[in-house]
């Protein structure tokens, strides 16, 4: 599993240095300033399979038109589609958003639940979105795992071949208490800005901790 497997001290150093890097280099997006669970949930759905830039263009106007689950549930699919034009898969997204809102209204009176099982039972909500809502809206130290996070931990820790839930459990033990938001955002930004598909190892602030960098370049 790689040399990091048995080194708790190095894992703690990684987490601390990653969060410190984020405090100086993290990106600023309007959804990262949100604490309203409905907005966080919808933002995570909007961010799926599209770019940050496209979501930025639609973000403010979307919530002016659909400020809560009841408004979104009552909307016509065509109106939702018009509000998210440019994100791609507009018709499909619009239907999914309406179904999600209807699910919230029918099952929770329009409120977003803070229980992971309840979130996963909502229409169109998977493990990543549920974990993101628990962390970003409710402040829980809940790890989130996607293909980009898998790439980073694969290079740094040798955690290749592990299932997402296995990676999540290991990351959960690394999150500095009460700093889940920063830790997850740091991983997201680090995977985009430094440890990308074509990694910038020479500029990486964690290269001295990374076996892949020591081996002459990440894969």
C-alpha positions in Angstrom: 0.0 0.0 0.0 3.0 2.3 0.0 5.4 3.7 2.6 2.7 6.0 4.0 0.6 3.2 5.2 2.2 2.8 8.6 3.3 6.4 9.2 0.8 8.3 11.3 3.1 11.2 11.7 3.5 11.7 8.0 -0.3 11.5 7.5 -0.8 14.2 10.1 1.9 16.4 8.5 0.2 15.9 5.1 -3.2 17.0 6.5 -1.7 20.0 8.3 0.4 21.2 5.3 -2.5 20.6 2.9 -4.9 22.8 4.9 -2.1 25.4 5.3 -1.6 25.4 1.5 -5.3 25.9 1.0 -5.4 28.9 3.3 -3.0 30.7 1.0 -4.0 29.2 -2.4 -7.6 28.1 -2.2 -10.1 29.2 -4.8 -13.1 31.3 -3.9 -16.5 30.3 -5.2 -19.9 31.6 -4.0 -21.1 28.2 -3.1 -18.2 27.8 -0.7 -19.6 30.8 1.3 -23.0 29.0 1.6 -24.3 27.3 4.7 -27.9 26.9 3.6 -28.3 23.1 3.1 -30.7 23.6 0.1 -28.2 25.8 -1.7 -25.3 23.5 -0.9 -27.2 20.5 -2.1 -28.3 22.1 -5.4 -24.8 23.6 -6.0 -23.3 20.1 -5.7 -25.8 18.8 -8.2 -25.1 21.7 -10.6 -21.4 21.0 -10.3 -21.6 17.5 -11.6 -20.2 16.9 -15.1 -19.6 20.5 -15.9 -17.1 23.3 -15.2 -17.0 25.8 -12.4 -17.2 28.6 -14.9 -20.5 27.4 -16.3 -22.0 27.1 -12.8 -20.8 30.6 -11.8 -22.8 32.0 -14.7 -26.0 30.4 -13.6 -25.6 30.3 -9.8 -27.0 33.6 -8.6 -29.9 33.8 -11.0 -30.9 30.2 -10.3 -31.5 30.9 -6.6 -33.2 34.1 -7.2 -35.8 32.2 -9.2 -35.8 29.0 -7.0 -34.9 30.1 -3.5 -36.1 26.9 -1.8 -37.2 23.4 -2.4 -40.9 24.2 -2.6 -40.3 26.8 -5.3 -38.1 24.4 -7.3 -40.6 21.5 -6.9 -43.5 23.7 -8.2 -41.5 24.9 -11.2 -42.0 23.7 -14.7 -39.1 21.6 -16.1 -38.8 24.0 -19.0 -38.3 27.0 -16.6 -35.6 25.1 -14.7 -34.0 24.1 -17.9 -33.8 27.8 -19.0 -32.2 28.7 -15.7 -29.3 26.3 -16.2 -28.8 26.6 -19.9 -25.1 26.3 -20.6 -24.3 23.6 -18.1 -24.9 20.8 -20.5 -27.5 18.1 -20.3 -30.0 20.8 -19.4 -33.2 18.8 -19.9 -31.8 15.8 -17.9 -30.5 18.1 -15.1 -33.8 20.0 -14.9 -35.8 16.9 -14.5 -33.3 15.6 -11.8 -33.5 18.9 -9.9 -37.3 18.9 -9.9 -37.4 15.3 -8.8 -34.9 16.1 -6.0 -37.0 19.1 -4.9 -40.2 17.1 -4.9 -38.5 14.4 -2.9 -37.4 17.0 -0.3 -40.9 18.4 0.0 -42.7 15.1 0.2 -40.3 13.4 2.6 -38.9 16.2 4.7 -41.3 19.2 4.3 -38.8 21.0 2.1 -35.9 20.8 4.5 -32.6 19.0 3.7 -31.9 16.2 6.2 -28.6 16.1 8.1 -28.6 12.3 8.2 -26.6 10.5 5.5 -29.0 7.7 5.1 -31.9 10.1 4.6 -29.8 12.1 2.1 -29.0 9.0 0.1 -32.7 8.1 -0.1 -33.4 11.4 -1.9 -33.9 11.3 -5.6 -30.6 11.6 -7.5 -28.3 11.9 -4.4 -25.3 9.6 -4.3 -22.4 9.1 -1.9 -20.3 12.1 -3.0 -23.2 14.7 -2.9 -24.5 13.3 0.4 -21.0 13.6 2.0 -20.5 17.1 0.5 -23.8 18.3 2.1 -22.9 16.9 5.5 -19.5 18.6 5.4 -20.2 21.9 3.7 -23.7 22.6 5.0 -23.7 20.9 8.4 -20.0 21.3 9.3 -19.3 17.6 9.8 -15.8 16.2 9.3 -17.0 14.0 6.5 -14.6 13.1 3.7 -15.6 13.3 0.1 -14.0 11.0 -2.6 -14.1 11.4 -6.3 -11.7 10.5 -9.2 -9.5 13.5 -8.4 -9.2 12.7 -4.8 -8.4 9.1 -5.7 -5.6 10.3 -8.0 -4.0 12.4 -5.2 -4.1 9.7 -2.5 -3.0 7.1 -5.0 0.2 9.0 -5.7 0.9 10.1 -2.1 -0.2 7.1 -0.2 -0.3 4.3 -2.7 -4.0 3.8 -2.1 -4.7 2.4 -5.5 -7.3 -0.3 -5.9 -9.1 0.7 -2.7 -12.9 1.3 -2.8 -14.2 4.8 -2.2 -15.6 3.9 1.2 -12.2 2.5 2.2 -10.5 5.7 1.1 -13.1 7.8 2.9 -12.5 6.0 6.2 -8.8 6.6 6.0 -9.3 10.2 5.1 -11.8 10.6 8.0 -9.0 9.8 10.4 -6.8 12.4 8.8 -9.1 15.4 8.9 -8.0 18.0 11.5 -11.0 18.1 14.0 -13.5 20.8 13.0 -11.8 21.5 9.7 -13.5 19.2 7.4 -14.6 22.0 5.0 -11.0 23.3 4.6 -9.6 19.7 4.3 -12.0 18.7 1.5 -11.7 22.0 -0.4 -8.0 21.7 -0.1 -8.0 18.3 -1.6 -10.3 19.5 -4.4 -8.1 22.5 -5.2 -4.8 20.7 -4.8 -6.0 18.0 -7.3 -6.9 20.8 -9.7 -4.0 23.2 -9.3 -1.0 21.0 -8.4 -1.6 17.2 -8.4 -3.6 17.3 -11.6 -3.5 14.7 -14.4 -0.2 16.3 -15.5 1.2 17.0 -12.0 3.4 20.0 -11.2 5.8 18.1 -9.0 8.5 20.7 -9.1 6.1 23.3 -7.7 4.3 20.9 -5.3 4.6 21.9 -1.6 4.2 18.3 -0.6 6.8 16.8 -3.1 9.1 15.9 -0.2 6.4 13.6 1.2 5.4 12.0 -2.1 6.9 8.7 -3.2 5.7 9.4 -6.8 7.7 12.6 -6.9 10.7 10.9 -5.4 10.5 8.3 -8.1 10.9 10.9 -10.8 7.4 11.9 -11.5 3.8 11.1 -10.7 1.7 8.7 -12.8 
